[in-house]
Amino acid sequence: MQDLAPKSSHKRPLKPFSVWKNLSSLLPASRRASLIPSHSTQLATALTTEQEGKIETLIHYLLEYIGVRSEHHQVQELLERNDWELKKAIEEVRDLLDADEGLLVAFDREKTMLGAENDEYTSCYIDSLLFAMFVPFSTFEPLLHSSPANLDARRLQTSIRLFINRLRSGKLVTTRTVRQLREDLARCGWNGRDLRSGNFSQEDTSELFLFLTDLFQLPYLPFQIKLFHGADADNDDDRLMTERMVTLSIPAATDVSLSKRTASLESKKPISLEAILVEHFYNNMITGIKRHVATEGTKEESERAKDEGEDDISEKIPLAEESPNHFSEKPPLPTQTATSTAEIAVSAWQVLELLPFYSGTNEQGDRVQQHTREFPDRQMILPLVLKRYAYDAYGKASRIHRDVFVPHEINISKFVSNRDGEVCEVCGNPLRYVMELRSVVCHKGESPNAGHYIAYCSVPGKDDGGSWLKLDDLDTASRVTKFSRLNDTTAVFSEFARNGYMLFYELRAPCTHDAPEEEAAADTDYVMAAKLQALELTGRDGRSYSCSIQ
């Protein structure tokens, strides 16, 4: 008989208020098996004497050292799915209990990861998102340590912790674990099933991100909105809004003077992510907003200006004096001028600025339970979503075939508000803000609800420039692949340009006094690969285009 006792004599006490009380609820597949009487399970499968002995040994072990009371058929199922290996079965139970107790395994760059299995060919959007959110950094970990009042939400947290722990520990995340996670998602209100068949379906990974961050109450990213127009100033011209991710539209050719063929070529020409950010933050025109405008004219004209308030300010013409009515028998009265204001529709130029900290309150006054101190401002993650799909009047999606150059690092100081005048504590120089790419979810397909999702994450190295890890849950030969050579990482950034969908950037504020060191470290393989990939991009039309590097 194998010695299964742990090295220490410490017994894991039962938690009376634990999410999962016993083995029946602790083991995912056993939730269904517990409904089957134990004798029916035994009749279905004839067990050997050795197998019966392993069942009794494991029942005793679970009660003595883990504090879990178990049924015969539950332990039998546990052993069957672990090839009747006691150590593997016990390891699975320990993983479940660690996840239930809120433990998270630290990421180890030296650990070889095995990835996750795909469930029914439709779970890639879940596997890729969790890989991108939790493998390369710990920023989102507080989401898994909160204490939601909802029991189903706590079950989901445990399932995600189990997924992440097995991933980081170099263990394979099996379809059984993925399936349980999907069932827990459904109990929390996630619509991840086909309405006709009832089977699990593939969904949009960006929508899942919003669902999880809303459920577990991720603090908000605050943005300051400034409106510029020719009307009177209004309190709403300078206000705040909050988001949990930034959705970026991919610009199309809008010059009406272009021919259809030229416009089509322009729409396929690669564009840099920096150019898209400039469009998003600085080049927004808003029409139809109501503002007050001072008007000067006769009293009757002022009254009429109010009635004509639906016209845009850019279309208003100066009021002209009316001629006296020559049919009137009485001489005309002196014209009375009046200065008043009329509320009319105007066009405004909108400018956005990111406030470099997390906010626990949104613009509606809703407050998250998560403490913002658990999300350090110096480790802010900016999730960006590239809108690679357009929808017609019937809701049918079509892909926008335009490559977007995704750099490893972007200087976004011009997009970040520094109204407090923050300076470096060392040299007193103004802070500059940069975004560093940490992970990417790519999508191949014509619709976000179909096709295939894969994920990449950046892993900084100790001695070298670091590497990239790729998760493809359909690649059964090697679900997780490491890229560190220059040619490989160049291909990775080309993949980002063609299929990058969700981009996770980390906001940093390095000081200029660190510039010499940064320049010395800038020529890492993956930074150089990004630069090489930026020099020449091949468009969808087969032609090559140059792209500037900042």
ABEGO torsion letter per residue (X at the ends): XBBABBABABBBBBBAABABABAAAABAAAAAAAABBAAAAAAABBBBAAAAAAAAAAAAAAAAAAGBBBBAAAAAAAAAAAGGBAAAAAAAAAAAAAAAAGBBBBBBAABBBAEBBBBGGAAAAAAAAAAAAAAABAAAAAAAABBBABAAAAAAAAAAAAAAAAAAAGBBBBAAAAAAAAAAAAAAGBBABBAAAGBBBBBBAAAAAAAAAAAAGBBBBBBBBBBBBABBBBAAABBBBBBABBBBBBBBBABAABBAAAAAAAAABBBBAAAAAAAAAAABBBBGBBBBBBBBEBAAAAAAAAAAAABBAAABBBBBBBBBBAABABBBBBBBBBBBBBBBBBBBBBBBBBBBBBBABBAAGBBBABBAAABBAAABBBBBBBBABBBBAAGBBBBBBBBBBBBABBBAAAABBAAAGBBBAAAGBBBBBBBBBABBBBBBEABAABEBBBBBBBBBBAABAEBBBBBBAABAABABBBBABAAAAAAAAAAAAAABABBBBBBBBBBAAAAAAAAAAAABAAAAAAAAAAABBBBAAGBBBBBBBX
